[in-house]
Amino acid sequence: MLLNNKTVLVTGAGSGIGRAAALALAAEGASIVVSDVSVPGGEETADQIIHAGGKALFVQADVTRSDDVAALVKTTVEAFGRLDVAVNNAGVSGDMQGRLHEFDEAAFDHVIGVNLKGVWLCMKHELPVMMAQNSGVIVNMSSVSGLIGAPRIGAYSASKHGVIGLTRTAAAEYARFNIRVNALCPAFTDTPMVEPMDKERIIATNPMKRLGRPEEIAAGVVWLCSDASSFVNGQALAMDGGLTAI
Ligand SMILES: NC(=O)c1ccc[n+]([C@@H]2O[C@H](COP(=O)([O-])OP(=O)(O)OC[C@H]3O[C@@H](n4cnc5c(N)ncnc54)[C@H](O)[C@@H]3O)[C@@H](O)[C@H]2O)c1
């Protein structure tokens, strides 16, 4: 197994890609700290891992709150003794769509707060533990909207571009501590996040003429978290059916 005896923290693990990643990482032998702001979602993911024979602990945390994130990392280390891998996946699409001049400030701040500041806060608290261990792996969840512009969801696109900036910077700053940091950039994937969207239109624009599946993105997370990608650092890996190739 690729992640035997590793302790892995996954944020936003109560739904969609985060849940699929938590299940896949557990199936590779990792002990999972399942975190989410949603208690029912997080508990359900932890239950699924335990019923499948894995190890999981649910810890509620809102990634926009520094105190929550600090407590999450502290609980992880108290429970499992270390933090080998962090998947900073929690994110929101935002309730508002519109051109940049139409966006209201609160909607913009909310998306940036969760998707960008949340990833920074997670790394802020995770990195000191990994530096003390002289080892660690971080995977930050960006998006194809972090690689190219995204009309009508400008705050989301800015937040996901920002995640790649944080990722590249962290990769350079912490490589000397044997810590790798990469970002994953999925195209539209079939999770609750895309439920309200026009799926037919989304599918039509993808070369593979379908949405991604959470399990496919989870396979990328597992690879980036494992020693199979041991010389991969500071990358923004698109998993997008070819969307950004054209
Ligand atoms: N689904 C897609 O098409 C797609 C594509 C590219 C990138 N992504 C990214 O993948 C990640 C997961 O998205 P998903 O599609 O699984 O969405 P989802 O809505 O199914 O899951 C997101 C999870 O994050 C949690 N969350 C939201 N705000 C939080 C906060 N402040 N603190 C802690 N947890 C919080 C939610 O409770 C939820 O469980 C997000 O970062 C998203 O931007 C998704």
The ligand as an ORCA input file, in Angstrom:
! r2SCAN-3c Opt
* xyz 0 1
  N     -16.455     19.842     -8.323
  C     -15.739     20.513     -9.210
  O     -16.123     20.638    -10.395
  C     -14.408     21.097     -8.835
  C     -13.513     21.434     -9.857
  C     -12.276     21.986     -9.536
  C     -11.938     22.181     -8.216
  N     -12.823     21.855     -7.227
  C     -12.409     22.096     -5.851
  O     -12.392     20.868     -5.157
  C     -12.645     21.108     -3.772
  C     -13.779     20.208     -3.313
  O     -14.948     20.552     -4.055
  P     -16.178     19.559     -4.240
  O     -16.570     19.626     -5.643
  O     -15.889     18.254     -3.601
  O     -17.271     20.393     -3.419
  P     -18.313     19.949     -2.289
  O     -19.187     21.141     -2.118
  O     -18.910     18.643     -2.614
  O     -17.377     19.779     -1.002
  C     -16.738     20.869     -0.397
  C     -16.630     20.600      1.091
  O     -15.928     21.701      1.690
  C     -16.587     22.023      2.909
  N     -16.357     23.406      3.277
  C     -16.889     24.514      2.708
  N     -16.491     25.610      3.375
  C     -15.679     25.186      4.381
  C     -14.960     25.834      5.413
  N     -15.022     27.169      5.562
  N     -14.220     25.078      6.259
  C     -14.187     23.742      6.131
  N     -14.848     23.057      5.190
  C     -15.592     23.781      4.322
  C     -18.058     21.754      2.640
  O     -18.784     21.574      3.847
  C     -17.993     20.499      1.784
  O     -18.051     19.325      2.566
  C     -12.954     22.605     -3.651
  O     -11.788     23.302     -3.266
  C     -13.347     22.987     -5.066
  O     -13.157     24.352     -5.338
  C     -14.036     21.309     -7.514
*
